[in-house]
Amino acid sequence: MPPHPRLFFGMRPGINQQGETTVSINSLGWRGPEFDQKPRPDLYRVMFLGDSSVWGDGVSQEESFPYLFEKLLQQLDGRAVESLNAATPGYSSVQSRIVFEDHVDIFRPNAVVIASLWSDIIVRPWQDKDLLRKFSTEGGYRFDSPLRDALRLSALFSWLEARIEGFKGIPDNHQIVMSAMINPDVHPWSDGRPRVSIADHRENLRAIADAARDRGMDICLLILQCDPVRFPWPKERLAAYRQNFRDAAAAYGALLVDVPALYPKEPTALSAMFYDGIHPTAEGHRLIAEELARVFSAKQASAR
């Protein structure tokens, strides 16, 4: 994952292997094929924002819910649909907001699905807005060239991120990317400072929704689920972030997909929805895609 001048880090374009999964990254650093900048008049284009749970960590492109949603909605409505999976592993709502603002007027999506959660709530010694203050320049964020060299090979990055030592305060720029993904000295659900505060998360969701509403786009808020046994986030904190999605959906008259209400409640069955406790399995992605297609199709039907 190479550094990015505005987003801290991004995905390297091309074909690469992640475990048993072959991953195709387009020239924008987004998962999936290349697409035309200008959509056809008959095309319903949907942009997805979030982190690795939306990106599809652990599943193939064809098993990820943005891809499945595209196919299912086409079948339900008979219209041409295109999913733009702009989610990236490790991206918080801060980065998702930048991605949306940088690209919405270029690619002109008809709808946006906002699902930024786990990379916001995760605890680190710093917050994303602090990194913005320290590293932002008129052209983006500053990275030193040694970092570019060090992160050139994903295998090397994996080796480094597993060994990086914790630090206090805002990191030096050569530590940003690795610490954004994992910091062994801080449990992601422990007490401390989330990467994005509850208030800032609320503001980021609403900023994206504001921009989408101004452009006449459909808006969908997607609340993610995890295995609470393997990821015991503080209940009140997690509830507050999830409430931000519900409040935004109510404020903007947006669609809402509540994955905790969609997945099984029985602990063993719920655990089977994830391959590692937080990233959905192919079955977990299928359930999300079906519900997304259902609510989007219902909205289309009600507008006729």
Protein Blocks (a to p, Z undefined) as FASTA:
>chain_A
ZZdfklopacdedjddehjaccdddfkopacddddfbacfklccdddeddfklnogoiaf
klpmklmmmmmmmmmnopacddddfbcehiafklmmmmmmmmmmmnopabdcdfbfklmm
pccfbdfklmmmmmgcfklpaddfklmmmmmpmklmmmmmmmoccdehjddfklmmmmmm
ocfkbcfkbgcddfbdfklmmmmmmmmmmmmmmnopacddddddddfklmcccfklmmmm
mmmmmmmmmmnopacddfklmmcfblklmmmmpcnopaccfklmmmmmmmmmmmmmmmmm
mmZZ
